[in-house]
Amino acid sequence: MLLTPKIALVAGGDWSPIETAFDLYVAVDRACLTLLEKKLPLDWAIGDFDSVSVLEREGIQAAAEQFTLAPAEKEDTDTELALKLIFEAYPEAQVTIFGAFGGRLDHLVSNLFLPSDPALAPFMAQISLVDSQNHISYLSAGKHQLFPKNERYISFMLEGEGKLEISGAKYELSASNFFRKKIYSSNEFTNNPIEVTVPSGYLVVLRTRDRS
C-alpha cells in the first residue's frame, strides 16, 4: 500500500494538461471519459454518473480498477466525495485536482472553499487545484513562509476572523496599514519569501499568471 501517494483527481470542469508523474489517477463522473480519452489510467472512478449515459457508465465501470457509485441525492459534490474517499484510504496523500475551474459556477465555488467542509479541513495542506494559469493551495491558522514557483501574481483570501498579515511581498499588510477585503489580489514576490500570518480559519493562496 502506498503511504504518501501523489494522486491526480480529475473533476468535470475545463480540461487542462495533466502531468504523468502520479501514483494514482482518480476521476469523477464524466471526467472519467476525459481521462480515458487522454489514454491515462483510470485507477478509481467515483460519482453518481448522472451526466453520462447508461452505456458510458458501463464502459467507465469496465475500464476502472475501482468503481464507486454514489447516490444522486447526497450532501457532497462528486469532487468533495472523492476527496473524502481518497483521504479515508490514503490519509497522507497529496492530491492535485484538475478540472476544478470552468464548468458550473456552483462547482467552482465549492472547489475553491473545499476546507470549509470539516471533514476536509484537516487535509487542506495536502490539496491543490491547478490548471495552465492557476495554482490554488490552502494554509491553516498560524505563520507560514511562501516561496515563488512559476506564478506572475499571488493573491490571498482569508476565510476566518481577525487581521491577515503579509510581509516580504511587494505589497505588505500589517496592523499599521490594515484594510479588510475579501481577496487581496495581484501581489507579487520580491527577492524574499513571503510570510503570512493567518489569524484564524484558513487562507486560500492563489498563484496566477496571465494567459499566454
Backbone as ProteinMPNN parsed JSONL, in Angstrom:
{"seq_chain_A": "MLLTPKIALVAGGDWSPIETAFDLYVAVDRACLTLLEKKLPLDWAIGDFDSVSVLEREGIQAAAEQFTLAPAEKEDTDTELALKLIFEAYPEAQVTIFGAFGGRLDHLVSNLFLPSDPALAPFMAQISLVDSQNHISYLSAGKHQLFPKNERYISFMLEGEGKLEISGAKYELSASNFFRKKIYSSNEFTNNPIEVTVPSGYLVVLRTRDRS", "coords_chain_A": {"N_chain_A": [[0.835, -1.194, 0.0], [0.529, 2.229, -0.854], [1.988, 4.767, 1.017], [2.321, 7.589, 1.078], [0.998, 8.679, -1.341], [1.069, 10.374, -4.541], [-1.636, 11.838, -5.916], [-3.728, 12.285, -8.678], [-6.664, 14.001, -9.136], [-9.357, 14.2, -11.161], [-11.709, 16.475, -12.091], [-14.915, 17.754, -13.29], [-14.637, 20.161, -14.719], [-13.165, 22.643, -16.924], [-10.903, 21.245, -19.246], [-7.468, 20.697, -18.649], [-3.961, 20.311, -19.278], [-2.665, 17.297, -17.922], [-0.262, 16.221, -15.667], [2.039, 13.43, -15.757], [3.246, 12.252, -13.648], [2.116, 10.775, -11.422], [0.948, 8.65, -8.782], [-1.565, 7.531, -8.584], [-4.618, 7.773, -10.417], [-7.604, 9.41, -10.233], [-10.979, 9.929, -11.071], [-13.977, 11.865, -11.449], [-17.346, 11.258, -12.199], [-18.312, 12.423, -15.382], [-15.767, 13.185, -16.059], [-14.264, 10.921, -16.017], [-14.451, 9.833, -18.565], [-12.987, 11.707, -20.008], [-10.434, 11.272, -18.959], [-9.94, 8.674, -19.888], [-10.067, 9.125, -22.651], [-7.747, 10.566, -22.989], [-5.885, 8.64, -22.742], [-4.935, 7.966, -20.227], [-4.431, 6.326, -17.039], [-7.255, 4.924, -15.337], [-7.651, 4.661, -12.282], [-9.492, 4.845, -10.252], [-12.852, 5.369, -10.289], [-15.352, 7.636, -9.454], [-18.551, 8.733, -8.396], [-21.944, 9.976, -9.033], [-22.662, 9.693, -11.589], [-24.559, 10.944, -13.176], [-24.33, 12.491, -15.375], [-23.637, 11.048, -17.563], [-24.399, 8.578, -20.078], [-26.181, 5.429, -19.733], [-24.79, 3.46, -21.122], [-22.269, 4.649, -21.369], [-21.58, 4.796, -18.672], [-21.375, 2.086, -18.067], [-19.15, 1.472, -19.624], [-17.202, 2.998, -18.347], [-17.177, 1.765, -15.845], [-16.228, -0.748, -16.55], [-13.662, -0.111, -17.389], [-12.398, 0.995, -15.193], [-10.188, 0.47, -12.437], [-11.141, 0.526, -9.867], [-14.433, 1.157, -8.819], [-16.828, 3.41, -7.732], [-20.065, 3.96, -7.022], [-22.166, 6.569, -6.339], [-25.08, 7.854, -4.631], [-27.445, 9.96, -6.366], [-28.688, 11.972, -4.912], [-27.209, 13.585, -2.425], [-25.085, 14.873, 0.216], [-22.658, 15.913, -0.566], [-20.675, 17.315, -3.265], [-19.56, 15.55, -6.214], [-16.793, 15.81, -6.38], [-16.067, 16.589, -3.757], [-16.901, 14.288, -2.384], [-15.185, 12.408, -3.57], [-12.676, 13.318, -2.644], [-12.961, 12.868, 0.122], [-13.171, 10.075, 0.189], [-10.694, 9.408, -0.877], [-8.879, 10.416, 1.096], [-9.701, 8.892, 3.216], [-8.834, 6.388, 2.445], [-6.132, 6.904, 1.894], [-4.563, 8.583, 3.996], [-2.299, 10.24, 4.045], [-2.005, 11.284, 1.553], [-1.05, 13.384, -1.216], [-2.943, 15.491, -3.026], [-3.708, 16.534, -6.215], [-5.88, 18.526, -7.935], [-7.417, 18.524, -11.017], [-9.318, 20.186, -13.577], [-10.963, 21.683, -11.965], [-11.856, 24.207, -12.413], [-13.906, 26.414, -14.454], [-16.817, 25.217, -16.25], [-19.674, 24.452, -14.267], [-20.7, 27.126, -12.198], [-21.377, 26.889, -9.48], [-20.063, 24.57, -8.76], [-17.434, 25.403, -9.125], [-17.16, 27.335, -7.058], [-17.612, 25.706, -4.832], [-15.37, 24.064, -5.053], [-13.34, 25.921, -4.647], [-13.564, 26.552, -1.961], [-13.035, 24.225, -0.475], [-11.816, 23.46, 2.073], [-13.697, 24.376, 3.874], [-15.417, 22.415, 4.548], [-15.768, 20.432, 7.33], [-14.799, 17.808, 7.372], [-12.823, 17.791, 5.481], [-11.104, 19.79, 6.194], [-8.85, 19.063, 7.93], [-7.065, 18.127, 6.05], [-6.249, 20.138, 4.404], [-3.735, 21.209, 3.673], [-2.78, 19.328, 1.996], [-3.99, 19.485, -0.402], [-4.291, 20.717, -3.688], [-5.295, 22.839, -6.393], [-5.206, 23.002, -9.831], [-4.572, 24.53, -13.047], [-3.587, 25.499, -16.366], [-3.022, 28.157, -15.889], [-3.364, 28.748, -13.214], [-2.816, 28.117, -9.72], [-3.956, 26.815, -6.81], [-3.801, 26.729, -3.311], [-3.902, 25.875, 0.233], [-3.703, 27.275, 3.519], [-3.485, 26.711, 6.97], [-4.496, 28.226, 10.152], [-1.992, 30.291, 11.595], [1.576, 30.93, 11.259], [3.28, 31.208, 8.185], [5.665, 30.512, 5.586], [6.128, 31.419, 2.2], [7.288, 30.511, -1.007], [8.489, 31.504, -4.263], [7.061, 30.131, -7.273], [6.065, 29.379, -10.375], [4.463, 31.534, -10.845], [2.917, 34.677, -11.85], [1.503, 36.464, -10.348], [0.431, 36.625, -6.908], [-2.188, 35.952, -4.716], [-4.43, 36.449, -1.92], [-6.929, 35.041, 0.125], [-8.776, 35.305, 2.926], [-10.444, 33.061, 4.958], [-11.868, 33.442, 7.631], [-11.742, 34.988, 10.904], [-10.302, 38.086, 12.123], [-7.105, 39.775, 11.572], [-5.339, 39.538, 8.688], [-1.865, 39.156, 8.049], [0.768, 40.184, 5.953], [4.011, 39.91, 4.889], [7.154, 40.763, 3.347], [6.331, 40.709, 0.738], [5.566, 42.437, -2.369], [3.489, 44.168, -1.839], [2.764, 44.889, 1.324], [0.994, 43.902, 4.3], [-0.119, 44.936, 7.368], [-0.638, 45.633, 10.889], [-0.481, 48.373, 10.898], [-1.322, 49.331, 8.428], [-3.637, 48.031, 7.827], [-6.464, 46.936, 5.969], [-9.712, 45.771, 5.272], [-10.591, 43.237, 3.06], [-12.243, 40.949, 0.817], [-10.617, 39.515, -0.914], [-7.17, 39.803, -1.309], [-5.613, 40.798, -3.896], [-3.397, 40.3, -6.753], [-0.753, 40.576, -5.757], [2.859, 40.355, -5.429], [5.937, 38.448, -5.518], [9.08, 39.485, -4.134], [12.501, 39.8, -3.653], [12.564, 38.123, -1.55], [11.234, 35.44, 0.516], [7.68, 35.256, 1.015], [5.957, 36.006, 3.956], [3.185, 34.96, 5.747], [0.676, 35.581, 8.164], [-1.868, 33.868, 9.472], [-4.774, 34.555, 11.042], [-7.037, 33.085, 11.929], [-9.22, 30.325, 11.044], [-8.753, 29.618, 7.663], [-6.451, 30.138, 4.91], [-6.799, 30.942, 1.555], [-4.615, 30.51, -1.022], [-3.721, 31.939, -3.973], [-2.019, 31.414, -6.809], [-1.178, 32.888, -9.781], [-1.035, 33.469, -13.35], [-0.899, 35.455, -16.353], [-2.824, 34.728, -19.297], [-1.199, 33.142, -21.938]], "CA_chain_A": [[0.0, 0.0, 0.0], [1.26, 3.477, -0.906], [1.779, 5.512, 2.249], [2.167, 9.012, 0.752], [0.893, 8.733, -2.804], [0.682, 11.565, -5.278], [-2.874, 11.438, -6.579], [-4.408, 13.237, -9.553], [-8.117, 13.903, -9.107], [-9.855, 14.937, -12.324], [-13.103, 16.884, -11.935], [-15.627, 17.933, -14.549], [-14.512, 21.482, -15.295], [-12.403, 22.762, -18.162], [-9.741, 20.375, -19.351], [-6.133, 21.273, -18.708], [-2.995, 19.208, -19.348], [-2.408, 16.588, -16.675], [1.069, 15.627, -15.573], [2.019, 11.964, -15.728], [4.044, 11.76, -12.513], [1.232, 10.491, -10.298], [0.836, 7.239, -8.415], [-2.941, 7.1, -8.819], [-5.486, 8.698, -11.141], [-8.997, 9.289, -9.825], [-11.825, 10.866, -11.809], [-15.37, 11.886, -11.016], [-18.434, 11.376, -13.166], [-17.972, 12.466, -16.801], [-14.322, 13.35, -16.202], [-13.689, 9.594, -16.271], [-14.336, 9.692, -20.021], [-11.867, 12.555, -20.416], [-9.191, 10.585, -18.592], [-9.766, 7.551, -20.806], [-9.779, 9.67, -23.979], [-6.356, 11.017, -22.989], [-5.032, 7.445, -22.587], [-4.363, 7.925, -18.886], [-5.062, 5.264, -16.243], [-8.422, 5.232, -14.503], [-7.494, 3.779, -11.132], [-10.676, 4.892, -9.391], [-13.948, 6.183, -10.811], [-16.247, 7.964, -8.34], [-19.593, 9.707, -8.692], [-23.304, 9.477, -9.26], [-22.682, 9.43, -13.037], [-25.805, 11.435, -13.746], [-24.031, 13.253, -16.588], [-23.268, 10.118, -18.637], [-25.443, 7.616, -20.419], [-26.02, 4.108, -19.131], [-23.736, 2.778, -21.87], [-20.991, 5.259, -20.981], [-21.281, 4.377, -17.297], [-20.914, 0.702, -18.119], [-17.785, 1.498, -20.142], [-16.344, 3.516, -17.274], [-17.066, 0.726, -14.82], [-15.381, -1.818, -17.078], [-12.277, 0.354, -17.539], [-11.826, 1.43, -13.922], [-9.686, -0.523, -11.499], [-12.077, 0.581, -8.74], [-15.613, 1.923, -9.221], [-17.701, 3.743, -6.608], [-21.289, 4.617, -7.465], [-22.788, 7.331, -5.252], [-26.455, 8.269, -4.931], [-27.547, 11.291, -6.959], [-29.047, 12.896, -3.845], [-26.217, 13.442, -1.367], [-24.675, 16.154, 0.794], [-21.394, 16.342, -1.163], [-20.455, 17.222, -4.698], [-18.756, 14.371, -6.54], [-15.394, 16.098, -6.049], [-15.935, 16.51, -2.294], [-16.987, 12.88, -2.017], [-13.956, 11.743, -3.994], [-11.607, 13.687, -1.708], [-13.173, 12.177, 1.398], [-12.833, 8.666, -0.002], [-9.236, 9.329, -1.061], [-8.184, 10.594, 2.373], [-10.031, 7.741, 4.055], [-7.969, 5.281, 2.014], [-4.727, 7.34, 1.89], [-4.571, 9.806, 4.82], [-1.121, 11.074, 3.811], [-1.927, 11.583, 0.12], [-1.001, 14.726, -1.782], [-3.938, 15.417, -4.09], [-3.769, 17.638, -7.166], [-7.169, 18.471, -8.62], [-7.505, 19.11, -12.347], [-10.708, 20.348, -13.984], [-11.721, 22.304, -10.874], [-12.313, 25.52, -12.859], [-14.77, 26.317, -15.623], [-17.994, 24.412, -15.99], [-20.708, 25.045, -13.421], [-20.168, 28.092, -11.247], [-21.523, 26.393, -8.108], [-18.977, 23.616, -8.538], [-16.202, 26.18, -8.983], [-17.116, 27.924, -5.723], [-17.434, 24.588, -3.902], [-13.97, 23.631, -5.133], [-12.476, 26.969, -4.098], [-13.66, 26.568, -0.497], [-13.067, 22.839, 0.0], [-11.531, 23.284, 3.505], [-14.826, 24.756, 4.728], [-16.018, 21.16, 4.987], [-14.983, 19.962, 8.482], [-14.144, 16.531, 7.096], [-11.673, 18.028, 4.605], [-10.227, 20.801, 6.79], [-7.558, 18.557, 8.409], [-6.214, 17.735, 4.929], [-6.167, 21.258, 3.472], [-2.373, 21.408, 3.176], [-2.482, 18.25, 1.053], [-4.848, 19.681, -1.573], [-4.046, 21.845, -4.579], [-6.119, 22.894, -7.585], [-4.334, 23.592, -10.847], [-4.741, 24.456, -14.484], [-2.418, 26.062, -17.022], [-2.776, 29.527, -15.434], [-3.661, 28.956, -11.799], [-2.48, 27.103, -8.717], [-4.584, 27.188, -5.546], [-3.476, 25.898, -2.16], [-4.544, 26.336, 1.462], [-2.886, 27.339, 4.726], [-4.254, 26.777, 8.218], [-4.142, 29.334, 11.033], [-0.603, 30.269, 12.036], [2.546, 31.677, 10.456], [3.78, 30.373, 7.096], [6.518, 31.118, 4.569], [5.823, 31.019, 0.829], [8.388, 30.727, -1.936], [7.963, 31.613, -5.622], [7.054, 28.983, -8.197], [6.075, 29.93, -11.73], [3.359, 32.472, -10.947], [3.179, 36.1, -12.047], [0.859, 37.127, -9.223], [-0.024, 35.798, -5.797], [-3.298, 36.611, -4.047], [-4.782, 35.803, -0.66], [-8.322, 35.159, 0.538], [-8.901, 34.782, 4.28], [-11.725, 32.518, 5.411], [-11.761, 33.44, 9.083], [-11.814, 36.295, 11.549], [-9.022, 38.653, 12.505], [-6.363, 40.56, 10.592], [-4.28, 38.863, 7.948], [-0.615, 39.887, 7.921], [1.586, 39.778, 4.806], [5.295, 40.614, 4.884], [8.099, 40.279, 2.358], [5.749, 40.815, -0.589], [5.596, 43.781, -2.951], [2.506, 44.944, -1.077], [2.677, 44.288, 2.651], [-0.216, 44.172, 5.069], [0.202, 44.824, 8.791], [-1.569, 46.369, 11.744], [-0.384, 49.814, 10.628], [-1.997, 49.715, 7.178], [-4.643, 47.003, 7.554], [-7.787, 47.224, 5.451], [-10.38, 44.477, 5.102], [-11.119, 42.874, 1.754], [-12.462, 39.512, 0.668], [-9.416, 38.957, -1.533], [-6.048, 40.705, -1.522], [-5.185, 40.221, -5.171], [-2.331, 40.87, -7.596], [0.511, 40.827, -5.078], [3.994, 39.755, -6.127], [7.157, 38.168, -4.775], [10.253, 40.319, -4.372], [13.686, 38.937, -3.538], [12.46, 37.376, -0.302], [9.993, 34.68, 0.678], [6.56, 35.961, 1.613], [5.495, 35.418, 5.218], [1.801, 35.316, 6.056], [0.155, 35.166, 9.456], [-3.299, 33.599, 9.32], [-5.25, 34.674, 12.422], [-7.992, 32.019, 12.247], [-9.782, 29.718, 9.844], [-7.73, 29.182, 6.712], [-6.114, 31.092, 3.865], [-6.728, 30.465, 0.18], [-3.476, 31.12, -1.71], [-3.937, 31.828, -5.412], [-0.863, 31.762, -7.642], [-1.762, 33.007, -11.117], [-0.31, 34.19, -14.398], [-1.74, 35.84, -17.466], [-2.935, 33.782, -20.406], [-0.174, 33.408, -22.948]], "C_chain_A": [[0.875, 1.251, 0.0], [0.951, 4.309, 0.334], [1.547, 7.002, 1.984], [2.054, 9.179, -0.762], [0.604, 10.134, -3.323], [-0.506, 11.177, -6.148], [-3.394, 12.589, -7.429], [-5.9, 12.965, -9.474], [-8.66, 14.796, -10.214], [-11.346, 15.192, -12.143], [-13.673, 17.264, -13.307], [-15.549, 19.297, -15.183], [-13.708, 21.477, -16.58], [-11.171, 21.858, -18.13], [-8.46, 21.19, -19.336], [-5.145, 20.114, -18.697], [-2.709, 18.612, -17.979], [-1.011, 15.999, -16.716], [0.948, 14.102, -15.472], [2.755, 11.387, -14.529], [3.173, 11.558, -11.279], [1.178, 8.994, -10.039], [-0.539, 6.683, -8.715], [-3.697, 8.192, -9.552], [-6.931, 8.396, -10.771], [-9.798, 10.305, -10.639], [-13.253, 10.753, -11.314], [-16.292, 12.048, -12.215], [-17.91, 11.418, -14.601], [-16.481, 12.668, -17.047], [-13.624, 12.011, -16.413], [-13.489, 9.372, -17.772], [-13.173, 10.516, -20.552], [-10.541, 11.868, -20.131], [-8.907, 9.434, -19.552], [-9.427, 8.032, -22.214], [-8.327, 10.108, -24.098], [-5.365, 9.872, -22.753], [-4.288, 7.434, -21.256], [-5.078, 6.86, -18.064], [-6.298, 5.779, -15.513], [-8.39, 4.26, -13.334], [-8.743, 3.733, -10.267], [-11.679, 5.847, -10.018], [-14.975, 6.377, -9.704], [-17.323, 8.93, -8.82], [-20.964, 9.099, -8.789], [-23.548, 9.197, -10.737], [-24.012, 9.818, -13.672], [-25.586, 12.237, -15.021], [-23.541, 12.371, -17.731], [-24.441, 9.191, -18.91], [-25.185, 6.285, -19.715], [-24.884, 3.357, -19.814], [-22.366, 3.327, -21.501], [-20.608, 4.848, -19.564], [-20.775, 2.942, -17.27], [-19.481, 0.623, -18.636], [-16.79, 1.99, -19.111], [-16.111, 2.44, -16.224], [-16.155, -0.402, -15.28], [-13.912, -1.398, -17.128], [-11.607, 0.658, -16.21], [-11.322, 0.265, -13.087], [-10.602, -0.624, -10.287], [-13.211, 1.525, -9.118], [-16.506, 2.131, -8.017], [-18.891, 4.532, -7.133], [-21.965, 5.272, -6.26], [-24.224, 7.663, -5.62], [-26.476, 9.68, -5.492], [-27.881, 12.341, -5.905], [-28.124, 12.646, -2.648], [-25.772, 14.816, -0.909], [-23.446, 16.731, 0.11], [-21.503, 16.453, -2.674], [-19.629, 15.96, -4.957], [-17.29, 14.587, -6.174], [-15.155, 16.018, -4.549], [-15.976, 15.059, -1.824], [-15.706, 12.14, -2.373], [-12.803, 12.059, -3.049], [-11.751, 12.949, -0.378], [-12.809, 10.698, 1.289], [-11.328, 8.479, -0.168], [-8.522, 9.428, 0.282], [-8.541, 9.501, 3.38], [-9.12, 6.567, 3.732], [-6.485, 5.624, 2.143], [-4.613, 8.649, 2.681], [-3.402, 10.743, 4.564], [-1.013, 11.533, 2.37], [-1.781, 13.073, -0.155], [-1.882, 14.7, -3.031], [-3.915, 16.696, -4.925], [-5.041, 17.492, -7.982], [-7.079, 19.214, -9.946], [-8.988, 19.221, -12.721], [-11.573, 20.957, -12.899], [-12.33, 23.633, -11.292], [-13.128, 25.376, -14.143], [-15.98, 25.458, -15.29], [-18.984, 25.162, -15.118], [-20.095, 25.951, -12.352], [-20.294, 27.598, -9.811], [-20.453, 25.369, -7.781], [-17.648, 24.338, -8.348], [-16.077, 26.746, -7.574], [-16.929, 26.835, -4.668], [-15.987, 24.127, -3.877], [-13.04, 24.642, -4.479], [-12.436, 26.928, -2.574], [-13.766, 25.159, 0.086], [-12.781, 22.712, 1.499], [-12.643, 23.746, 4.427], [-15.6, 23.535, 5.21], [-15.179, 20.612, 6.145], [-14.249, 18.65, 8.238], [-12.896, 16.7, 6.237], [-10.667, 19.005, 5.21], [-8.892, 20.238, 7.284], [-6.571, 18.242, 7.285], [-5.921, 18.9, 3.986], [-4.778, 21.448, 2.877], [-1.975, 20.366, 2.143], [-3.257, 18.377, -0.257], [-4.361, 20.874, -2.377], [-4.915, 21.697, -5.82], [-5.316, 23.602, -8.665], [-4.976, 23.557, -12.227], [-3.549, 25.174, -15.092], [-2.082, 27.473, -16.554], [-2.792, 29.696, -13.925], [-3.205, 27.778, -10.946], [-3.041, 27.589, -7.387], [-4.178, 26.2, -4.47], [-4.058, 26.551, -0.913], [-3.557, 26.298, 2.623], [-3.793, 27.457, 5.938], [-3.804, 27.966, 9.05], [-2.709, 29.175, 11.54], [0.272, 31.07, 11.1], [3.172, 30.739, 9.429], [4.701, 31.191, 6.195], [6.147, 30.556, 3.209], [6.99, 31.389, -0.069], [7.844, 30.75, -3.362], [8.027, 30.295, -6.383], [7.104, 29.564, -9.608], [4.923, 30.902, -11.942], [3.844, 33.87, -11.337], [2.652, 36.882, -10.859], [0.533, 36.12, -8.128], [-1.074, 36.602, -5.026], [-3.726, 35.793, -2.846], [-6.248, 36.078, -0.315], [-8.471, 34.501, 1.903], [-10.325, 34.308, 4.537], [-11.64, 32.355, 6.925], [-11.844, 34.86, 9.604], [-10.403, 36.788, 11.89], [-8.339, 39.345, 11.34], [-5.241, 39.738, 9.977], [-3.044, 39.754, 7.901], [0.201, 39.297, 6.775], [2.878, 40.581, 4.859], [6.219, 39.968, 3.854], [7.588, 40.331, 0.94], [5.885, 42.236, -1.115], [4.648, 44.704, -2.195], [2.295, 44.255, 0.262], [1.393, 44.718, 3.349], [0.11, 43.929, 6.53], [-0.818, 45.618, 9.59], [-1.59, 47.855, 11.402], [-1.126, 50.235, 9.362], [-3.144, 48.772, 6.829], [-5.927, 47.594, 6.984], [-8.421, 45.884, 5.086], [-10.933, 44.328, 3.685], [-11.384, 41.383, 1.742], [-11.241, 38.839, 0.065], [-8.388, 40.065, -1.734], [-5.317, 40.191, -2.76], [-3.985, 40.942, -5.768], [-1.102, 41.307, -6.814], [1.619, 40.119, -5.84], [5.112, 39.438, -5.144], [8.196, 39.242, -5.092], [11.465, 39.401, -4.336], [13.633, 38.04, -2.317], [11.242, 36.457, -0.336], [8.912, 35.572, 1.281], [6.17, 35.239, 2.893], [4.075, 35.908, 5.485], [1.457, 34.796, 7.442], [-1.361, 35.085, 9.339], [-3.913, 33.597, 10.716], [-6.211, 33.573, 12.847], [-8.516, 31.445, 10.94], [-8.693, 29.202, 8.918], [-7.563, 30.245, 5.635], [-6.093, 30.374, 2.523], [-5.598, 31.228, -0.512], [-3.628, 30.861, -3.203], [-2.697, 32.319, -6.146], [-1.348, 31.764, -9.087], [-0.78, 33.66, -12.075], [-1.253, 34.462, -15.552], [-1.76, 34.751, -18.545], [-1.923, 34.134, -21.478], [-0.756, 33.415, -24.345]], "O_chain_A": [[1.844, 1.336, 0.755], [-0.215, 4.529, 0.663], [0.67, 7.609, 2.598], [2.937, 9.765, -1.388], [-0.014, 10.958, -2.648], [-0.401, 10.301, -7.006], [-3.489, 13.725, -6.964], [-6.351, 11.845, -9.712], [-8.447, 16.008, -10.202], [-12.144, 14.258, -12.054], [-13.013, 17.118, -14.336], [-16.315, 19.587, -16.102], [-13.579, 20.448, -17.244], [-10.496, 21.736, -17.108], [-8.387, 22.255, -19.948], [-5.451, 19.047, -18.165], [-2.532, 19.336, -16.999], [-0.627, 15.355, -17.692], [-0.112, 13.568, -15.144], [2.878, 10.168, -14.403], [3.459, 12.107, -10.214], [1.341, 8.181, -10.948], [-0.68, 5.51, -9.06], [-3.457, 9.381, -9.342], [-7.421, 7.284, -10.967], [-9.332, 11.422, -10.866], [-13.687, 9.707, -10.831], [-16.051, 12.855, -13.113], [-17.142, 10.543, -15.0], [-15.985, 12.354, -18.129], [-12.509, 11.971, -16.934], [-12.486, 8.797, -18.195], [-12.453, 10.073, -21.447], [-9.634, 11.88, -20.964], [-7.769, 9.242, -19.98], [-8.601, 7.427, -22.896], [-7.738, 10.033, -25.177], [-4.167, 10.099, -22.587], [-3.158, 6.955, -21.168], [-6.223, 6.523, -18.364], [-6.358, 6.945, -15.124], [-9.002, 3.193, -13.37], [-9.029, 2.721, -9.627], [-11.366, 7.015, -10.249], [-15.421, 5.41, -9.086], [-17.027, 9.855, -9.578], [-21.144, 7.889, -8.652], [-24.526, 8.542, -11.096], [-24.525, 9.141, -14.563], [-26.551, 12.623, -15.682], [-23.081, 12.879, -18.754], [-25.348, 9.041, -18.091], [-24.105, 6.054, -19.172], [-24.097, 2.686, -19.145], [-21.41, 2.568, -21.34], [-19.438, 4.583, -19.289], [-19.847, 2.622, -16.526], [-18.686, -0.185, -18.155], [-15.678, 1.473, -19.005], [-14.986, 2.232, -15.771], [-15.393, -0.95, -14.484], [-13.021, -2.224, -16.934], [-10.382, 0.59, -16.104], [-11.947, -0.794, -13.035], [-10.818, -1.708, -9.744], [-12.963, 2.59, -9.684], [-16.902, 1.173, -7.353], [-18.734, 5.647, -7.632], [-22.292, 4.601, -5.281], [-24.554, 7.745, -6.803], [-25.631, 10.506, -5.143], [-27.412, 13.475, -5.99], [-28.242, 11.635, -1.954], [-26.05, 15.815, -1.572], [-23.212, 17.937, 0.198], [-22.319, 15.772, -3.295], [-19.068, 15.376, -4.029], [-16.619, 13.663, -5.714], [-14.158, 15.446, -4.109], [-15.186, 14.65, -0.974], [-15.199, 11.343, -1.584], [-12.034, 11.166, -2.69], [-10.766, 12.464, 0.177], [-12.205, 10.137, 2.203], [-10.756, 7.513, 0.337], [-7.651, 8.61, 0.579], [-7.765, 9.219, 4.293], [-8.686, 5.839, 4.626], [-5.671, 4.757, 2.461], [-4.571, 9.722, 2.079], [-3.507, 11.938, 4.843], [-0.001, 12.126, 2.0], [-2.315, 13.91, 0.573], [-1.597, 13.972, -3.982], [-4.083, 17.798, -4.401], [-5.261, 16.473, -8.637], [-6.71, 20.387, -9.989], [-9.813, 18.445, -12.24], [-12.79, 20.773, -12.904], [-13.221, 24.143, -10.614], [-13.055, 24.356, -14.829], [-16.136, 25.022, -14.15], [-19.111, 26.382, -15.227], [-19.115, 25.597, -11.697], [-19.408, 27.859, -8.997], [-19.984, 25.304, -6.645], [-16.832, 23.942, -7.516], [-15.015, 26.653, -6.959], [-16.173, 27.02, -3.714], [-15.439, 23.833, -2.815], [-12.063, 24.264, -3.831], [-11.41, 27.23, -1.965], [-14.512, 24.936, 1.039], [-13.449, 21.918, 2.161], [-12.562, 23.54, 5.638], [-16.356, 23.62, 6.178], [-13.99, 20.351, 5.962], [-13.197, 18.406, 8.828], [-12.008, 15.848, 6.26], [-9.511, 19.046, 4.79], [-7.866, 20.885, 7.075], [-5.373, 18.104, 7.534], [-5.403, 18.689, 2.889], [-4.65, 21.81, 1.707], [-0.943, 20.505, 1.485], [-3.195, 17.496, -1.114], [-4.053, 21.924, -1.813], [-5.232, 20.587, -6.247], [-4.798, 24.694, -8.433], [-5.797, 22.694, -12.537], [-2.576, 25.436, -14.384], [-0.972, 27.948, -16.793], [-2.282, 30.692, -13.411], [-3.205, 26.624, -11.375], [-2.651, 28.647, -6.892], [-4.205, 24.987, -4.681], [-4.633, 27.637, -0.98], [-2.698, 25.42, 2.705], [-4.759, 28.22, 5.927], [-2.839, 28.643, 8.696], [-2.271, 28.072, 11.87], [-0.226, 31.804, 10.247], [3.55, 29.614, 9.757], [4.54, 32.403, 6.058], [5.882, 29.361, 3.075], [7.602, 32.446, 0.089], [6.846, 30.089, -3.65], [8.913, 29.468, -6.171], [8.1, 30.182, -9.984], [4.456, 31.085, -13.066], [5.019, 34.202, -11.177], [3.274, 37.846, -10.413], [0.378, 34.926, -8.385], [-0.873, 37.779, -4.724], [-3.43, 34.601, -2.752], [-6.734, 37.201, -0.45], [-8.315, 33.287, 2.031], [-11.286, 35.056, 4.357], [-11.372, 31.265, 7.43], [-11.996, 35.812, 8.839], [-9.449, 36.011, 11.938], [-8.913, 39.486, 10.26], [-4.318, 39.302, 10.664], [-3.158, 40.969, 7.732], [0.315, 38.078, 6.638], [2.838, 41.811, 4.872], [6.085, 38.788, 3.532], [8.337, 40.026, 0.011], [6.279, 43.139, -0.376], [4.962, 45.868, -1.944], [1.719, 43.169, 0.327], [0.797, 45.747, 3.031], [0.563, 42.845, 6.897], [-1.746, 46.201, 9.031], [-2.606, 48.522, 11.595], [-1.519, 51.395, 9.244], [-3.577, 48.713, 5.678], [-6.414, 48.622, 7.456], [-7.729, 44.969, 4.641], [-11.653, 45.195, 3.189], [-10.828, 40.637, 2.547], [-10.865, 37.738, 0.467], [-8.703, 41.131, -2.264], [-4.508, 39.267, -2.678], [-3.614, 42.037, -5.345], [-0.47, 42.304, -7.165], [1.355, 39.373, -6.783], [5.229, 40.06, -4.088], [8.193, 39.828, -6.174], [11.444, 38.327, -4.937], [14.563, 37.272, -2.073], [10.323, 36.67, -1.127], [9.217, 36.538, 1.981], [6.064, 34.012, 2.917], [3.799, 37.108, 5.454], [1.888, 33.714, 7.842], [-2.043, 36.089, 9.136], [-3.6, 32.71, 11.51], [-6.204, 33.166, 14.009], [-8.289, 32.002, 9.866], [-7.818, 28.443, 9.335], [-8.406, 31.125, 5.467], [-5.454, 29.333, 2.372], [-5.628, 32.457, -0.578], [-3.66, 29.712, -3.645], [-2.37, 33.505, -6.105], [-1.87, 30.758, -9.568], [0.177, 34.316, -11.663], [-2.273, 33.791, -15.713], [-0.822, 33.964, -18.671], [-1.806, 35.293, -21.878], [-0.028, 33.624, -25.316]]}, "name": "protein", "num_of_chains": 1, "seq": "MLLTPKIALVAGGDWSPIETAFDLYVAVDRACLTLLEKKLPLDWAIGDFDSVSVLEREGIQAAAEQFTLAPAEKEDTDTELALKLIFEAYPEAQVTIFGAFGGRLDHLVSNLFLPSDPALAPFMAQISLVDSQNHISYLSAGKHQLFPKNERYISFMLEGEGKLEISGAKYELSASNFFRKKIYSSNEFTNNPIEVTVPSGYLVVLRTRDRS"}
